[in-house]
Amino acid sequence: MSFKKLKIYFLLFRITFSISAFTFGGGYIAIPMMRKYFVNNLELISKQELLDMAAIAQSTPGAIAVNIAVLVGYRIAGVTGAIISCIGTILPPLIILSIISMFYQAFRSNRVISAILKGMEAGVAAVIVDLVIDMSQGIFKQRDLLLTLMVPATFIASFIFNINVLIIIIFCSILCFAQAYVKNKRRGKLNG
């Protein structure tokens, strides 16, 4: 095994471990951090690749943060990179939960810790809003009417009409598949 591969493996582990250890709020918070390290700083993947991986991570079973870490690790260093990224992502929550479970009674009644966690909620909300705006800008740049209208329509369906999110996802998926099918048919007629 070469020194360069070892360096990449260590880098994957260190970044995924630190992202997992210092981000609270789940996978949607991890995505901007991964963009900062893997896209902006190291330029190992493109922004579009990360957005594609985020979409895949959301649609597969399991925690989004772990799913996207595995996809990024696989993209950068193959199967070994995926395994290392997975381990780096799941270790911090396991360590933190182990410590908390040992001192559960003390944490539960501590007002300072409760206040800190309340404060983190506001930070998590801000990062999620930033991510939604960033992903929406990518959709609007495509100038696809269906995708552009889908963003506010899904928000209204979920927030105002309280439609089950699973129904919204299935309906939007069917619309996107139908649109892709029609576009491929048109391309086939133009090329044929």
C-alpha positions as CSV (number, residue, x, y, z in Angstrom):
1,M,0.0,0.0,0.0
2,S,1.4,3.4,-1.0
3,F,1.9,6.4,1.2
4,K,-0.5,8.4,-0.9
5,K,-3.3,5.9,-0.3
6,L,-2.6,5.8,3.5
7,K,-2.7,9.6,3.5
8,I,-6.1,9.6,1.7
9,Y,-7.5,7.0,4.1
10,F,-6.3,8.9,7.1
11,L,-7.7,12.1,5.6
12,L,-11.1,10.5,5.1
13,F,-11.2,9.1,8.6
14,R,-10.1,12.4,10.2
15,I,-12.6,14.5,8.3
16,T,-15.6,12.2,8.7
17,F,-14.8,11.7,12.3
18,S,-14.5,15.4,13.0
19,I,-17.7,16.2,11.0
20,S,-19.6,13.5,12.9
21,A,-18.2,14.6,16.3
22,F,-18.9,18.3,16.0
23,T,-22.1,18.6,14.0
24,F,-25.4,18.2,15.7
25,G,-28.7,17.9,13.8
26,G,-28.1,14.9,11.5
27,G,-27.2,14.4,7.9
28,Y,-28.5,17.7,6.7
29,I,-25.9,19.5,8.8
30,A,-23.1,17.2,7.7
31,I,-23.7,18.0,4.0
32,P,-22.5,21.6,4.2
33,M,-19.5,20.5,6.2
34,M,-18.6,17.9,3.6
35,R,-18.9,20.5,0.9
36,K,-16.5,22.7,2.9
37,Y,-13.8,20.0,3.2
38,F,-14.2,17.8,0.2
39,V,-15.4,20.3,-2.4
40,N,-14.1,23.7,-1.4
41,N,-10.8,23.0,0.5
42,L,-9.5,19.7,-1.0
43,E,-11.4,19.7,-4.3
44,L,-11.7,15.9,-4.3
45,I,-15.2,16.0,-5.6
46,S,-17.4,18.5,-7.4
47,K,-20.3,20.4,-5.9
48,Q,-22.7,18.6,-8.3
49,E,-21.3,15.2,-7.3
50,L,-21.9,16.0,-3.6
51,L,-25.5,17.1,-4.4
52,D,-26.1,13.9,-6.3
53,M,-24.7,11.9,-3.4
54,A,-26.9,13.8,-1.0
55,A,-29.9,12.9,-3.1
56,I,-28.9,9.2,-3.1
57,A,-28.1,9.3,0.6
58,Q,-31.6,10.7,1.4
59,S,-33.3,8.0,-0.7
60,T,-31.5,5.0,0.8
61,P,-32.3,3.4,4.2
62,G,-30.2,4.5,7.2
63,A,-28.8,7.7,8.6
64,I,-28.1,10.3,5.9
65,A,-24.8,11.3,7.5
66,V,-23.5,7.7,7.3
67,N,-24.9,7.2,3.8
68,I,-23.3,10.3,2.4
69,A,-20.0,9.6,4.1
70,V,-19.9,6.1,2.6
71,L,-20.7,7.5,-0.9
72,V,-18.0,10.2,-0.6
73,G,-15.5,7.7,0.7
74,Y,-16.3,5.3,-2.1
75,R,-16.0,8.1,-4.7
76,I,-12.6,9.2,-3.3
77,A,-11.0,5.8,-2.4
78,G,-13.2,2.9,-3.4
79,V,-14.5,0.2,-1.1
80,T,-11.8,0.8,1.5
81,G,-12.6,4.5,1.5
82,A,-16.3,3.7,2.0
83,I,-15.5,1.5,5.0
84,I,-13.1,4.0,6.6
85,S,-15.6,6.9,6.1
86,C,-18.4,4.7,7.6
87,I,-16.2,3.9,10.7
88,G,-15.2,7.6,11.0
89,T,-18.8,8.7,10.9
90,I,-20.3,6.2,13.4
91,L,-17.6,6.2,16.0
92,P,-18.3,9.7,17.5
93,P,-22.0,9.0,18.2
94,L,-21.2,5.7,19.7
95,I,-18.6,7.2,22.0
96,I,-20.8,10.1,23.0
97,L,-23.8,7.9,23.6
98,S,-21.7,5.5,25.7
99,I,-20.5,8.4,27.9
100,I,-24.0,9.9,28.2
101,S,-25.5,6.6,29.1
102,M,-23.0,6.2,31.9
103,F,-23.9,9.6,33.3
104,Y,-27.5,9.8,32.2
105,Q,-29.0,10.9,35.5
106,A,-26.5,13.8,35.8
107,F,-27.0,15.0,32.2
108,R,-30.8,14.8,32.5
109,S,-31.1,17.2,35.4
110,N,-28.3,19.6,34.4
111,R,-29.7,23.0,33.4
112,V,-26.6,24.1,31.7
113,I,-26.6,21.1,29.3
114,S,-30.3,21.6,28.6
115,A,-29.6,25.3,27.8
116,I,-26.7,24.4,25.5
117,L,-28.8,21.9,23.6
118,K,-31.6,24.5,23.2
119,G,-29.1,26.9,21.8
120,M,-27.8,24.3,19.3
121,E,-31.4,23.9,17.9
122,A,-31.2,27.5,16.6
123,G,-27.8,26.8,15.0
124,V,-29.1,23.6,13.4
125,A,-32.1,25.3,12.0
126,A,-29.9,28.0,10.4
127,V,-27.6,25.5,8.8
128,I,-30.6,23.5,7.4
129,V,-32.1,26.7,5.9
130,D,-28.7,27.5,4.3
131,L,-28.6,24.0,2.8
132,V,-32.2,24.3,1.5
133,I,-31.4,27.6,-0.1
134,D,-28.2,26.2,-1.7
135,M,-29.9,23.1,-3.1
136,S,-32.8,25.2,-4.4
137,Q,-30.4,27.6,-6.2
138,G,-29.0,24.5,-8.0
139,I,-32.6,23.5,-9.0
140,F,-33.5,27.0,-10.2
141,K,-30.3,27.2,-12.3
142,Q,-31.4,24.2,-14.3
143,R,-34.4,26.2,-15.5
144,D,-36.7,23.2,-15.3
145,L,-40.3,24.3,-14.7
146,L,-41.3,21.1,-13.0
147,L,-38.4,21.1,-10.5
148,T,-38.8,24.8,-9.9
149,L,-42.5,24.5,-9.1
150,M,-41.9,21.3,-7.1
151,V,-39.9,23.2,-4.4
152,P,-42.7,25.5,-3.2
153,A,-45.4,22.9,-3.9
154,T,-43.9,20.3,-1.7
155,F,-43.4,22.9,1.1
156,I,-47.1,23.9,0.9
157,A,-48.3,20.3,0.7
158,S,-46.3,19.4,3.8
159,F,-46.5,22.5,5.9
160,I,-50.0,23.9,5.1
161,F,-52.0,20.8,4.1
162,N,-50.1,18.3,6.3
163,I,-49.8,15.7,3.6
164,N,-47.6,12.8,4.6
165,V,-44.0,13.2,3.4
166,L,-43.9,9.7,2.0
167,I,-46.9,10.5,-0.3
168,I,-45.1,13.7,-1.4
169,I,-41.9,11.9,-2.2
170,I,-43.7,9.1,-4.1
171,F,-45.7,11.7,-6.1
172,C,-42.7,13.8,-6.9
173,S,-40.7,10.7,-7.9
174,I,-43.5,9.7,-10.3
175,L,-43.5,13.1,-11.8
176,C,-39.8,13.2,-12.3
177,F,-39.7,9.7,-13.8
178,A,-42.5,10.7,-16.2
179,Q,-40.7,13.9,-17.2
180,A,-37.4,11.9,-17.8
181,Y,-39.4,9.4,-19.9
182,V,-40.9,12.1,-22.0
183,K,-37.6,13.9,-22.5
184,N,-35.9,10.6,-23.6
185,K,-38.7,9.9,-26.0
186,R,-38.3,13.3,-27.6
187,R,-34.5,12.9,-27.8
188,G,-35.1,9.5,-29.5
189,K,-37.4,11.0,-32.1
190,L,-34.9,13.9,-32.8
191,N,-32.0,11.5,-33.1
192,G,-33.9,8.8,-34.9
